[in-house]
């Protein structure tokens, strides 16, 4: 896990974490994980999308 992801996850302190903070953490993680610079993750998402299209 990269430093950015660790920093973002460090903001989550458990169920008592404010919902707006939780939402911002999720948005930021999604941005990081779908970045063009994270090729391994992009390949996985592309395969999932292809499989979903084939099933429809």
mmCIF file of the N, C-alpha and C atoms, coordinates in Angstrom:
data_MODEL
# 
_entry.id   MODEL 
# 
loop_
_atom_site.group_PDB 
_atom_site.id 
_atom_site.type_symbol 
_atom_site.label_atom_id 
_atom_site.label_alt_id 
_atom_site.label_comp_id 
_atom_site.label_asym_id 
_atom_site.label_entity_id 
_atom_site.label_seq_id 
_atom_site.pdbx_PDB_ins_code 
_atom_site.Cartn_x 
_atom_site.Cartn_y 
_atom_site.Cartn_z 
_atom_site.occupancy 
_atom_site.B_iso_or_equiv 
_atom_site.pdbx_formal_charge 
_atom_site.auth_seq_id 
_atom_site.auth_comp_id 
_atom_site.auth_asym_id 
_atom_site.auth_atom_id 
_atom_site.pdbx_PDB_model_num 
ATOM 1   N N  . UNK A 1 1  ? 0.852   -1.177  0.000   1.00 0.00 ? 1  UNK A N  1 
ATOM 2   C CA . UNK A 1 1  ? 0.000   0.000   0.000   1.00 0.00 ? 1  UNK A CA 1 
ATOM 3   C C  . UNK A 1 1  ? 0.898   1.240   0.000   1.00 0.00 ? 1  UNK A C  1 
ATOM 4   N N  . UNK A 1 2  ? 0.577   2.192   -0.855  1.00 0.00 ? 2  UNK A N  1 
ATOM 5   C CA . UNK A 1 2  ? 1.435   3.372   -0.950  1.00 0.00 ? 2  UNK A CA 1 
ATOM 6   C C  . UNK A 1 2  ? 1.169   4.343   0.204   1.00 0.00 ? 2  UNK A C  1 
ATOM 7   N N  . UNK A 1 3  ? 2.054   5.289   0.337   1.00 0.00 ? 3  UNK A N  1 
ATOM 8   C CA . UNK A 1 3  ? 1.982   6.267   1.430   1.00 0.00 ? 3  UNK A CA 1 
ATOM 9   C C  . UNK A 1 3  ? 0.670   7.044   1.409   1.00 0.00 ? 3  UNK A C  1 
ATOM 10  N N  . UNK A 1 4  ? 0.201   7.403   0.217   1.00 0.00 ? 4  UNK A N  1 
ATOM 11  C CA . UNK A 1 4  ? -1.054  8.157   0.109   1.00 0.00 ? 4  UNK A CA 1 
ATOM 12  C C  . UNK A 1 4  ? -2.216  7.336   0.673   1.00 0.00 ? 4  UNK A C  1 
ATOM 13  N N  . UNK A 1 5  ? -2.265  6.052   0.303   1.00 0.00 ? 5  UNK A N  1 
ATOM 14  C CA . UNK A 1 5  ? -3.342  5.198   0.786   1.00 0.00 ? 5  UNK A CA 1 
ATOM 15  C C  . UNK A 1 5  ? -3.275  5.032   2.300   1.00 0.00 ? 5  UNK A C  1 
ATOM 16  N N  . UNK A 1 6  ? -2.081  4.858   2.821   1.00 0.00 ? 6  UNK A N  1 
ATOM 17  C CA . UNK A 1 6  ? -1.934  4.739   4.282   1.00 0.00 ? 6  UNK A CA 1 
ATOM 18  C C  . UNK A 1 6  ? -2.406  6.007   4.973   1.00 0.00 ? 6  UNK A C  1 
ATOM 19  N N  . UNK A 1 7  ? -2.050  7.149   4.415   1.00 0.00 ? 7  UNK A N  1 
ATOM 20  C CA . UNK A 1 7  ? -2.453  8.429   5.005   1.00 0.00 ? 7  UNK A CA 1 
ATOM 21  C C  . UNK A 1 7  ? -3.968  8.581   4.995   1.00 0.00 ? 7  UNK A C  1 
ATOM 22  N N  . UNK A 1 8  ? -4.581  8.213   3.872   1.00 0.00 ? 8  UNK A N  1 
ATOM 23  C CA . UNK A 1 8  ? -6.038  8.319   3.775   1.00 0.00 ? 8  UNK A CA 1 
ATOM 24  C C  . UNK A 1 8  ? -6.727  7.383   4.759   1.00 0.00 ? 8  UNK A C  1 
ATOM 25  N N  . UNK A 1 9  ? -6.253  6.158   4.812   1.00 0.00 ? 9  UNK A N  1 
ATOM 26  C CA . UNK A 1 9  ? -6.860  5.177   5.709   1.00 0.00 ? 9  UNK A CA 1 
ATOM 27  C C  . UNK A 1 9  ? -6.642  5.551   7.167   1.00 0.00 ? 9  UNK A C  1 
ATOM 28  N N  . UNK A 1 10 ? -5.563  6.265   7.451   1.00 0.00 ? 10 UNK A N  1 
ATOM 29  C CA . UNK A 1 10 ? -5.283  6.714   8.810   1.00 0.00 ? 10 UNK A CA 1 
ATOM 30  C C  . UNK A 1 10 ? -6.314  7.709   9.320   1.00 0.00 ? 10 UNK A C  1 
ATOM 31  N N  . UNK A 1 11 ? -7.049  8.332   8.416   1.00 0.00 ? 11 UNK A N  1 
ATOM 32  C CA . UNK A 1 11 ? -8.095  9.288   8.806   1.00 0.00 ? 11 UNK A CA 1 
ATOM 33  C C  . UNK A 1 11 ? -9.322  8.581   9.367   1.00 0.00 ? 11 UNK A C  1 
ATOM 34  N N  . UNK A 1 12 ? -9.453  7.303   9.045   1.00 0.00 ? 12 UNK A N  1 
ATOM 35  C CA . UNK A 1 12 ? -10.597 6.524   9.535   1.00 0.00 ? 12 UNK A CA 1 
ATOM 36  C C  . UNK A 1 12 ? -10.256 5.999   10.918  1.00 0.00 ? 12 UNK A C  1 
ATOM 37  N N  . UNK A 1 13 ? -11.042 6.401   11.912  1.00 0.00 ? 13 UNK A N  1 
ATOM 38  C CA . UNK A 1 13 ? -10.747 6.004   13.285  1.00 0.00 ? 13 UNK A CA 1 
ATOM 39  C C  . UNK A 1 13 ? -11.780 5.022   13.836  1.00 0.00 ? 13 UNK A C  1 
ATOM 40  N N  . UNK A 1 14 ? -12.611 4.507   12.960  1.00 0.00 ? 14 UNK A N  1 
ATOM 41  C CA . UNK A 1 14 ? -13.620 3.539   13.379  1.00 0.00 ? 14 UNK A CA 1 
ATOM 42  C C  . UNK A 1 14 ? -15.017 4.030   13.074  1.00 0.00 ? 14 UNK A C  1 
ATOM 43  N N  . UNK A 1 15 ? -16.014 3.313   13.580  1.00 0.00 ? 15 UNK A N  1 
ATOM 44  C CA . UNK A 1 15 ? -17.409 3.665   13.285  1.00 0.00 ? 15 UNK A CA 1 
ATOM 45  C C  . UNK A 1 15 ? -17.791 5.082   13.727  1.00 0.00 ? 15 UNK A C  1 
ATOM 46  N N  . UNK A 1 16 ? -17.044 5.615   14.675  1.00 0.00 ? 16 UNK A N  1 
ATOM 47  C CA . UNK A 1 16 ? -17.362 6.968   15.163  1.00 0.00 ? 16 UNK A CA 1 
ATOM 48  C C  . UNK A 1 16 ? -16.842 8.060   14.234  1.00 0.00 ? 16 UNK A C  1 
ATOM 49  N N  . UNK A 1 17 ? -16.126 7.687   13.185  1.00 0.00 ? 17 UNK A N  1 
ATOM 50  C CA . UNK A 1 17 ? -15.637 8.669   12.206  1.00 0.00 ? 17 UNK A CA 1 
ATOM 51  C C  . UNK A 1 17 ? -16.834 9.352   11.550  1.00 0.00 ? 17 UNK A C  1 
ATOM 52  N N  . UNK A 1 18 ? -16.791 10.660  11.484  1.00 0.00 ? 18 UNK A N  1 
ATOM 53  C CA . UNK A 1 18 ? -17.869 11.441  10.884  1.00 0.00 ? 18 UNK A CA 1 
ATOM 54  C C  . UNK A 1 18 ? -18.162 10.935  9.472   1.00 0.00 ? 18 UNK A C  1 
ATOM 55  N N  . UNK A 1 19 ? -19.439 10.843  9.121   1.00 0.00 ? 19 UNK A N  1 
ATOM 56  C CA . UNK A 1 19 ? -19.835 10.310  7.816   1.00 0.00 ? 19 UNK A CA 1 
ATOM 57  C C  . UNK A 1 19 ? -19.268 11.123  6.656   1.00 0.00 ? 19 UNK A C  1 
ATOM 58  N N  . UNK A 1 20 ? -19.181 12.434  6.810   1.00 0.00 ? 20 UNK A N  1 
ATOM 59  C CA . UNK A 1 20 ? -18.637 13.246  5.721   1.00 0.00 ? 20 UNK A CA 1 
ATOM 60  C C  . UNK A 1 20 ? -17.146 12.954  5.522   1.00 0.00 ? 20 UNK A C  1 
ATOM 61  N N  . UNK A 1 21 ? -16.436 12.666  6.609   1.00 0.00 ? 21 UNK A N  1 
ATOM 62  C CA . UNK A 1 21 ? -15.024 12.292  6.504   1.00 0.00 ? 21 UNK A CA 1 
ATOM 63  C C  . UNK A 1 21 ? -14.902 10.938  5.819   1.00 0.00 ? 21 UNK A C  1 
ATOM 64  N N  . UNK A 1 22 ? -15.768 9.993   6.195   1.00 0.00 ? 22 UNK A N  1 
ATOM 65  C CA . UNK A 1 22 ? -15.758 8.673   5.562   1.00 0.00 ? 22 UNK A CA 1 
ATOM 66  C C  . UNK A 1 22 ? -15.985 8.788   4.050   1.00 0.00 ? 22 UNK A C  1 
ATOM 67  N N  . UNK A 1 23 ? -16.924 9.630   3.663   1.00 0.00 ? 23 UNK A N  1 
ATOM 68  C CA . UNK A 1 23 ? -17.215 9.821   2.244   1.00 0.00 ? 23 UNK A CA 1 
ATOM 69  C C  . UNK A 1 23 ? -16.011 10.402  1.502   1.00 0.00 ? 23 UNK A C  1 
ATOM 70  N N  . UNK A 1 24 ? -15.342 11.368  2.106   1.00 0.00 ? 24 UNK A N  1 
ATOM 71  C CA . UNK A 1 24 ? -14.159 11.968  1.475   1.00 0.00 ? 24 UNK A CA 1 
ATOM 72  C C  . UNK A 1 24 ? -13.015 10.958  1.363   1.00 0.00 ? 24 UNK A C  1 
ATOM 73  N N  . UNK A 1 25 ? -12.879 10.083  2.371   1.00 0.00 ? 25 UNK A N  1 
ATOM 74  C CA . UNK A 1 25 ? -11.860 9.032   2.323   1.00 0.00 ? 25 UNK A CA 1 
ATOM 75  C C  . UNK A 1 25 ? -12.143 8.101   1.152   1.00 0.00 ? 25 UNK A C  1 
ATOM 76  N N  . UNK A 1 26 ? -13.390 7.684   1.007   1.00 0.00 ? 26 UNK A N  1 
ATOM 77  C CA . UNK A 1 26 ? -13.770 6.776   -0.082  1.00 0.00 ? 26 UNK A CA 1 
ATOM 78  C C  . UNK A 1 26 ? -13.526 7.430   -1.437  1.00 0.00 ? 26 UNK A C  1 
ATOM 79  N N  . UNK A 1 27 ? -13.920 8.682   -1.580  1.00 0.00 ? 27 UNK A N  1 
ATOM 80  C CA . UNK A 1 27 ? -13.708 9.393   -2.845  1.00 0.00 ? 27 UNK A CA 1 
ATOM 81  C C  . UNK A 1 27 ? -12.221 9.481   -3.184  1.00 0.00 ? 27 UNK A C  1 
ATOM 82  N N  . UNK A 1 28 ? -11.409 9.812   -2.194  1.00 0.00 ? 28 UNK A N  1 
ATOM 83  C CA . UNK A 1 28 ? -9.973  9.943   -2.428  1.00 0.00 ? 28 UNK A CA 1 
ATOM 84  C C  . UNK A 1 28 ? -9.347  8.597   -2.786  1.00 0.00 ? 28 UNK A C  1 
ATOM 85  N N  . UNK A 1 29 ? -9.747  7.531   -2.093  1.00 0.00 ? 29 UNK A N  1 
ATOM 86  C CA . UNK A 1 29 ? -9.223  6.197   -2.402  1.00 0.00 ? 29 UNK A CA 1 
ATOM 87  C C  . UNK A 1 29 ? -9.619  5.759   -3.807  1.00 0.00 ? 29 UNK A C  1 
ATOM 88  N N  . UNK A 1 30 ? -10.850 6.040   -4.189  1.00 0.00 ? 30 UNK A N  1 
ATOM 89  C CA . UNK A 1 30 ? -11.281 5.695   -5.543  1.00 0.00 ? 30 UNK A CA 1 
ATOM 90  C C  . UNK A 1 30 ? -10.467 6.451   -6.590  1.00 0.00 ? 30 UNK A C  1 
ATOM 91  N N  . UNK A 1 31 ? -10.186 7.702   -6.321  1.00 0.00 ? 31 UNK A N  1 
ATOM 92  C CA . UNK A 1 31 ? -9.377  8.496   -7.240  1.00 0.00 ? 31 UNK A CA 1 
ATOM 93  C C  . UNK A 1 31 ? -7.978  7.906   -7.376  1.00 0.00 ? 31 UNK A C  1 
ATOM 94  N N  . UNK A 1 32 ? -7.375  7.550   -6.250  1.00 0.00 ? 32 UNK A N  1 
ATOM 95  C CA . UNK A 1 32 ? -6.037  6.972   -6.273  1.00 0.00 ? 32 UNK A CA 1 
ATOM 96  C C  . UNK A 1 32 ? -6.045  5.634   -6.997  1.00 0.00 ? 32 UNK A C  1 
ATOM 97  N N  . UNK A 1 33 ? -7.017  4.793   -6.685  1.00 0.00 ? 33 UNK A N  1 
ATOM 98  C CA . UNK A 1 33 ? -7.037  3.438   -7.238  1.00 0.00 ? 33 UNK A CA 1 
ATOM 99  C C  . UNK A 1 33 ? -7.375  3.410   -8.731  1.00 0.00 ? 33 UNK A C  1 
ATOM 100 N N  . UNK A 1 34 ? -8.079  4.411   -9.230  1.00 0.00 ? 34 UNK A N  1 
ATOM 101 C CA . UNK A 1 34 ? -8.429  4.431   -10.650 1.00 0.00 ? 34 UNK A CA 1 
ATOM 102 C C  . UNK A 1 34 ? -7.515  5.338   -11.466 1.00 0.00 ? 34 UNK A C  1 
ATOM 103 N N  . UNK A 1 35 ? -6.467  5.820   -10.834 1.00 0.00 ? 35 UNK A N  1 
ATOM 104 C CA . UNK A 1 35 ? -5.499  6.667   -11.522 1.00 0.00 ? 35 UNK A CA 1 
ATOM 105 C C  . UNK A 1 35 ? -4.797  5.893   -12.624 1.00 0.00 ? 35 UNK A C  1 
ATOM 106 N N  . UNK A 1 36 ? -4.448  6.573   -13.693 1.00 0.00 ? 36 UNK A N  1 
ATOM 107 C CA . UNK A 1 36 ? -3.712  5.961   -14.790 1.00 0.00 ? 36 UNK A CA 1 
ATOM 108 C C  . UNK A 1 36 ? -2.331  5.483   -14.338 1.00 0.00 ? 36 UNK A C  1 
ATOM 109 N N  . UNK A 1 37 ? -1.858  5.973   -13.220 1.00 0.00 ? 37 UNK A N  1 
ATOM 110 C CA . UNK A 1 37 ? -0.531  5.618   -12.735 1.00 0.00 ? 37 UNK A CA 1 
ATOM 111 C C  . UNK A 1 37 ? -0.516  4.311   -11.941 1.00 0.00 ? 37 UNK A C  1 
ATOM 112 N N  . UNK A 1 38 ? -1.677  3.757   -11.693 1.00 0.00 ? 38 UNK A N  1 
ATOM 113 C CA . UNK A 1 38 ? -1.771  2.498   -10.961 1.00 0.00 ? 38 UNK A CA 1 
ATOM 114 C C  . UNK A 1 38 ? -2.219  1.434   -11.956 1.00 0.00 ? 38 UNK A C  1 
ATOM 115 N N  . UNK A 1 39 ? -1.288  1.010   -12.816 1.00 0.00 ? 39 UNK A N  1 
ATOM 116 C CA . UNK A 1 39 ? -1.620  0.132   -13.934 1.00 0.00 ? 39 UNK A CA 1 
ATOM 117 C C  . UNK A 1 39 ? -2.183  -1.215  -13.496 1.00 0.00 ? 39 UNK A C  1 
ATOM 118 N N  . UNK A 1 40 ? -1.602  -1.819  -12.412 1.00 0.00 ? 40 UNK A N  1 
ATOM 119 C CA . UNK A 1 40 ? -2.066  -3.149  -12.000 1.00 0.00 ? 40 UNK A CA 1 
ATOM 120 C C  . UNK A 1 40 ? -3.552  -3.124  -11.663 1.00 0.00 ? 40 UNK A C  1 
ATOM 121 N N  . UNK A 1 41 ? -4.004  -2.057  -10.978 1.00 0.00 ? 41 UNK A N  1 
ATOM 122 C CA . UNK A 1 41 ? -5.406  -1.935  -10.584 1.00 0.00 ? 41 UNK A CA 1 
ATOM 123 C C  . UNK A 1 41 ? -6.274  -1.660  -11.813 1.00 0.00 ? 41 UNK A C  1 
ATOM 124 N N  . UNK A 1 42 ? -5.801  -0.808  -12.728 1.00 0.00 ? 42 UNK A N  1 
ATOM 125 C CA . UNK A 1 42 ? -6.565  -0.497  -13.928 1.00 0.00 ? 42 UNK A CA 1 
ATOM 126 C C  . UNK A 1 42 ? -6.820  -1.739  -14.771 1.00 0.00 ? 42 UNK A C  1 
ATOM 127 N N  . UNK A 1 43 ? -5.851  -2.641  -14.833 1.00 0.00 ? 43 UNK A N  1 
ATOM 128 C CA . UNK A 1 43 ? -6.023  -3.882  -15.586 1.00 0.00 ? 43 UNK A CA 1 
ATOM 129 C C  . UNK A 1 43 ? -7.155  -4.708  -14.977 1.00 0.00 ? 43 UNK A C  1 
ATOM 130 N N  . UNK A 1 44 ? -7.194  -4.780  -13.677 1.00 0.00 ? 44 UNK A N  1 
ATOM 131 C CA . UNK A 1 44 ? -8.241  -5.548  -12.989 1.00 0.00 ? 44 UNK A CA 1 
ATOM 132 C C  . UNK A 1 44 ? -9.612  -4.946  -13.280 1.00 0.00 ? 44 UNK A C  1 
ATOM 133 N N  . UNK A 1 45 ? -9.737  -3.616  -13.169 1.00 0.00 ? 45 UNK A N  1 
ATOM 134 C CA . UNK A 1 45 ? -11.022 -2.973  -13.449 1.00 0.00 ? 45 UNK A CA 1 
ATOM 135 C C  . UNK A 1 45 ? -11.437 -3.177  -14.905 1.00 0.00 ? 45 UNK A C  1 
ATOM 136 N N  . UNK A 1 46 ? -10.495 -3.105  -15.824 1.00 0.00 ? 46 UNK A N  1 
ATOM 137 C CA . UNK A 1 46 ? -10.798 -3.301  -17.243 1.00 0.00 ? 46 UNK A CA 1 
ATOM 138 C C  . UNK A 1 46 ? -11.320 -4.716  -17.481 1.00 0.00 ? 46 UNK A C  1 
ATOM 139 N N  . UNK A 1 47 ? -10.707 -5.698  -16.850 1.00 0.00 ? 47 UNK A N  1 
ATOM 140 C CA . UNK A 1 47 ? -11.163 -7.079  -16.994 1.00 0.00 ? 47 UNK A CA 1 
ATOM 141 C C  . UNK A 1 47 ? -12.568 -7.259  -16.415 1.00 0.00 ? 47 UNK A C  1 
ATOM 142 N N  . UNK A 1 48 ? -12.816 -6.619  -15.282 1.00 0.00 ? 48 UNK A N  1 
ATOM 143 C CA . UNK A 1 48 ? -14.149 -6.718  -14.668 1.00 0.00 ? 48 UNK A CA 1 
ATOM 144 C C  . UNK A 1 48 ? -15.200 -6.084  -15.577 1.00 0.00 ? 48 UNK A C  1 
ATOM 145 N N  . UNK A 1 49 ? -14.883 -4.935  -16.170 1.00 0.00 ? 49 UNK A N  1 
ATOM 146 C CA . UNK A 1 49 ? -15.820 -4.269  -17.069 1.00 0.00 ? 49 UNK A CA 1 
ATOM 147 C C  . UNK A 1 49 ? -16.085 -5.119  -18.303 1.00 0.00 ? 49 UNK A C  1 
ATOM 148 N N  . UNK A 1 50 ? -15.031 -5.721  -18.853 1.00 0.00 ? 50 UNK A N  1 
ATOM 149 C CA . UNK A 1 50 ? -15.180 -6.576  -20.027 1.00 0.00 ? 50 UNK A CA 1 
ATOM 150 C C  . UNK A 1 50 ? -16.065 -7.770  -19.716 1.00 0.00 ? 50 UNK A C  1 
ATOM 151 N N  . UNK A 1 51 ? -15.832 -8.384  -18.570 1.00 0.00 ? 51 UNK A N  1 
ATOM 152 C CA . UNK A 1 51 ? -16.633 -9.543  -18.176 1.00 0.00 ? 51 UNK A CA 1 
ATOM 153 C C  . UNK A 1 51 ? -18.090 -9.150  -17.974 1.00 0.00 ? 51 UNK A C  1 
ATOM 154 N N  . UNK A 1 52 ? -18.340 -7.998  -17.375 1.00 0.00 ? 52 UNK A N  1 
ATOM 155 C CA . UNK A 1 52 ? -19.709 -7.535  -17.147 1.00 0.00 ? 52 UNK A CA 1 
ATOM 156 C C  . UNK A 1 52 ? -20.423 -7.293  -18.483 1.00 0.00 ? 52 UNK A C  1 
ATOM 157 N N  . UNK A 1 53 ? -19.698 -6.724  -19.462 1.00 0.00 ? 53 UNK A N  1 
ATOM 158 C CA . UNK A 1 53 ? -20.283 -6.469  -20.773 1.00 0.00 ? 53 UNK A CA 1 
ATOM 159 C C  . UNK A 1 53 ? -20.603 -7.783  -21.489 1.00 0.00 ? 53 UNK A C  1 
ATOM 160 N N  . UNK A 1 54 ? -19.735 -8.770  -21.336 1.00 0.00 ? 54 UNK A N  1 
ATOM 161 C CA . UNK A 1 54 ? -19.955 -10.063 -21.971 1.00 0.00 ? 54 UNK A CA 1 
ATOM 162 C C  . UNK A 1 54 ? -21.161 -10.793 -21.380 1.00 0.00 ? 54 UNK A C  1 
ATOM 163 N N  . UNK A 1 55 ? -21.412 -10.576 -20.097 1.00 0.00 ? 55 UNK A N  1 
ATOM 164 C CA . UNK A 1 55 ? -22.536 -11.235 -19.437 1.00 0.00 ? 55 UNK A CA 1 
ATOM 165 C C  . UNK A 1 55 ? -23.873 -10.609 -19.824 1.00 0.00 ? 55 UNK A C  1 
ATOM 166 N N  . UNK A 1 56 ? -23.856 -9.369  -20.271 1.00 0.00 ? 56 UNK A N  1 
ATOM 167 C CA . UNK A 1 56 ? -25.111 -8.667  -20.637 1.00 0.00 ? 56 UNK A CA 1 
ATOM 168 C C  . UNK A 1 56 ? -25.528 -8.952  -22.026 1.00 0.00 ? 56 UNK A C  1 
# 
